[in-house]
Amino acid sequence: VLDFYRTFARPDDALLAQFPNDELLFVLRRVRLVDDEPFGIHRSVLPDEIAERIGLEERLRTGGLSLYALFGEHNFTVVSAEDRLRAVNSTAEEAALLGVREGTALMVVRRYSYDEAGRLIEAADARYDGSWYEYHVELVSTRAPTQIREEPKPDEKG
């Protein structure tokens, strides 16, 4: 965990701006590890009321955190999420945290997660070293396939 704090929404911050202006928010920044190697920097924002109900601050102080597992332990279910991806070059701070050279390409995943009532319960910005991260999307049509019909070719003689 890098840090955590409380704040209110601000229009100059893409994650904070997703929440109502009068809502107190809990912000968490952490480095994610795989086999003790840093592979991502996560910044998560959630309503403070939810952070309190799931005991997030206490869990952060005692160590070991899976935010979605903690949601589940307290009957908060993420039923839908929207991911947006883009690439950026790492800043000096990001490079130092991830153990890469400044300017290394990072994959940014911005996620908005919603509960059963459609309430935004987490907005997250995750930055991954591009060499560690692959994003796979499978598209499946929910409609019956449309038949392809070939148009007759016009007579060459006119």
C-alpha positions in Angstrom: 0.0 0.0 0.0 1.4 3.4 -1.0 -1.2 5.5 0.7 -4.9 6.0 1.4 -6.9 9.0 2.3 -10.4 10.5 2.2 -11.5 13.3 -0.1 -14.5 14.7 -2.1 -15.1 14.5 -5.8 -13.3 17.0 -8.0 -13.9 17.8 -11.7 -10.1 17.9 -12.4 -9.6 14.2 -11.4 -11.2 11.7 -13.8 -11.8 9.0 -11.1 -13.1 11.4 -8.4 -15.4 13.2 -10.9 -17.4 10.0 -11.4 -19.0 10.4 -8.0 -21.5 13.0 -6.6 -19.8 16.2 -5.4 -21.0 15.8 -1.9 -20.0 12.2 -1.4 -17.0 11.5 0.8 -14.6 9.1 -1.0 -11.9 6.7 0.1 -8.8 6.6 -2.2 -6.3 3.8 -2.1 -3.0 3.6 -4.0 -1.0 0.4 -4.0 1.5 -1.6 -6.0 0.4 -5.0 -7.1 2.9 -7.8 -7.1 3.3 -11.2 -8.8 5.9 -13.5 -7.3 7.2 -10.5 -5.3 7.8 -8.5 -8.5 5.9 -5.2 -9.1 3.6 -5.4 -12.1 1.0 -2.8 -11.6 0.0 0.4 -9.8 -3.6 0.6 -8.7 -5.5 3.7 -7.6 -9.0 2.7 -6.4 -11.7 5.2 -5.4 -14.9 4.1 -3.6 -17.6 5.7 -1.5 -16.3 6.1 2.1 -19.6 4.7 3.4 -18.8 1.4 1.6 -15.1 1.5 2.8 -16.4 1.9 6.3 -18.9 -1.0 6.0 -16.3 -3.4 4.6 -13.7 -2.4 7.1 -11.2 -1.4 4.4 -9.0 0.9 6.5 -8.6 -1.8 9.2 -7.8 -4.5 6.6 -5.2 -2.2 5.1 -3.5 -1.8 8.5 -3.4 -5.5 9.1 -2.2 -6.5 5.6 -3.4 -8.7 2.8 -6.1 -7.2 0.6 -8.2 -8.4 -2.2 -10.8 -5.5 -2.6 -13.3 -7.7 -4.5 -13.0 -10.5 -1.9 -13.6 -7.9 0.8 -16.7 -6.7 -1.1 -17.9 -10.3 -1.2 -17.3 -10.9 2.5 -19.7 -8.0 3.2 -22.3 -8.8 0.6 -21.4 -6.2 -2.0 -21.6 -7.8 -5.4 -20.0 -6.3 -8.5 -22.6 -7.2 -11.2 -21.2 -5.1 -14.0 -18.0 -3.2 -14.9 -16.8 -1.1 -17.7 -13.1 -1.2 -18.7 -11.4 1.4 -20.8 -7.8 0.8 -22.1 -5.1 3.0 -23.4 -1.3 3.2 -23.4 0.8 5.9 -21.8 4.5 6.3 -21.2 5.5 5.9 -17.5 6.4 8.9 -15.4 9.5 8.9 -13.2 7.5 7.9 -10.2 5.7 5.1 -12.0 8.9 3.8 -13.5 10.6 3.7 -10.0 7.6 1.8 -8.5 7.5 -0.7 -11.4 11.3 -1.1 -11.7 11.3 0.0 -15.4 12.9 2.9 -17.2 11.1 6.2 -17.3 9.0 6.4 -20.5 8.4 2.7 -20.7 5.0 1.9 -22.2 2.3 1.2 -19.7 -1.2 -0.3 -20.3 -3.8 1.8 -18.4 -7.0 0.1 -17.5 -9.7 2.4 -16.1 -12.5 0.4 -14.6 -15.9 1.5 -13.3 -17.6 -1.3 -11.2 -21.3 -1.3 -10.2 -23.5 -3.1 -7.7 -27.0 -4.6 -8.2 -28.6 -1.2 -7.8 -26.4 0.3 -10.5 -24.5 2.3 -8.0 -20.8 3.0 -8.7 -18.9 1.2 -6.0 -15.4 1.5 -7.3 -13.6 3.6 -9.9 -10.0 2.4 -10.6 -7.0 3.4 -12.6 -4.5 0.5 -13.0 -1.2 0.9 -14.7 0.7 -2.1 -15.9 4.1 -2.7 -17.4 3.0 -3.5 -21.0 5.4 -6.5 -21.1 3.4 -8.2 -18.2 -0.1 -7.5 -19.4 -2.2 -8.9 -22.2 -5.8 -8.0 -22.6 -8.1 -10.5 -24.3 -11.6 -9.7 -25.5 -14.0 -12.1 -27.0 -17.0 -10.7 -28.8 -20.1 -12.8 -29.1 -23.2 -11.7 -31.0 -26.5 -12.1 -29.2 -28.5 -11.9 -32.4 -29.1 -14.6 -35.0 -26.6 -14.4 -37.9 -27.8 -12.4 -40.9 -27.7 -14.3 -44.1 -25.3 -12.9 -46.7 -26.9 -12.3 -50.0 -24.9 -11.8 -53.1 -26.2 -9.3 -55.5 -26.3 -10.4 -59.1 -23.5 -8.9 -61.2 -24.6 -6.4 -63.8 -24.5 -7.7 -67.4 -21.1 -6.6 -68.8 -22.8 -5.7 -72.1 -25.0 -3.2 -70.3 
